[in-house]
């Protein structure tokens, strides 16, 4: 591939025949657009690119794609200059890959035969597939190795311990995280693989997670998906159309903390294993009582439609609340936490089976917010203490990351405001 670069989307179009040849013209035009155009809400179709540059990172309010590859890295270089150089290289590669191009200027097949390719090649011929790459910095990056201790945001304070969790250190934490979301799993894996390749000798993979089947909607254009327990998940999630609520609950504002985080957000991740075999033996009525919602329609037990507000005061013929005091919908509702809300962006996962033949399956929970101390922490504290769902789930990993503002143009890079 030449230095100018041919997008994978154009290769995809040029390889088609018949009427697809007409589509190839449009596809090439999409791929050739400037990367610094104003961001739009989302790609026009599942195969189109999402703009990379903008005031906020893509992959937060972007309508949730179908697939996830999440990775947490430990920084192993001791040199700040090398870390900055890596972030610059990563940003350049991300700007290319999100537009359907190879990671490097020569690509998988366009360089010298005597040199390793600067792209691994498994995404050749594939469109951009709505790929977004979102970066965050963990509390451990501010431990003093790179002179950043004084720039650590107060909101990046370590999460407290919660009752019932069984966190595994080897799949928790991390200095830097990258969230790759796309409609094609191979495109997401290709992106993470190439960032890891570029980072060789400077970072090492701490853990990673593949996800399928988004468990939240981040736009009103999307139907509410279901989790592996069979219930609609994230009915009352923040949506990209809720601009006022996003300002209040999602984006860091001037004065919230250090200026380098203005326009950024905070990400909490939790790997939640579900005891699905036990859940599958629970009666339907019990399942619905635990969630406080109808399993089919997703409506609260006091309503008829999915988006009907739950009536927590309503009582049944026996005088007890229709929605139990320990029902998930009651305890997770903003009214129980002074109005605190999250933008959830989680995914289902199945990591095979354990030694007893039980599915290692559940939810890779991801939630973006303006301040975890005021949002995730009080919500999770109440859920961990009272939620009837706890009998069927176990939190096994945890992560917290400060996601800086977006990359504004080709001279910018992930984290520039932090390292400037």
Secondary structure, DSSP 8 states (H G I E B T S, - for coil): --SS---HHHHHHHT--TTHHHHHHHHHHHHHS-TTS---SS-SSTTS-----SSS-TTSSS---SEEEEEEEEE----HHHHHHHHHHHHHHHHHHTTT--SSSSTTTSS-TTS--SS--TTTT---TT-EEEEEEEGGGGSSTTS-GGG--GGG------TT----GGGS--SEEEEEEESSHHHHHHHHHHHHHHTBTTEEEEEEEEEEEES--SSTTS---B-TTSSB--TT---TT-HHHHHHHTS--TTSS-GGGTT-EEEEEEEEEE-HHHHHTS-HHHHHHHHTB-TTT--BTT-SSTTS---TT-B-TTSSBSS-TT-HHHHHSGGGGTT---EE--EEEEEEE-TTS-EEEEEEEEEEES-TTTTHHHHHHHHHHH-GGGGGEEEEEEEEEEE-----STT--TTHHHH-
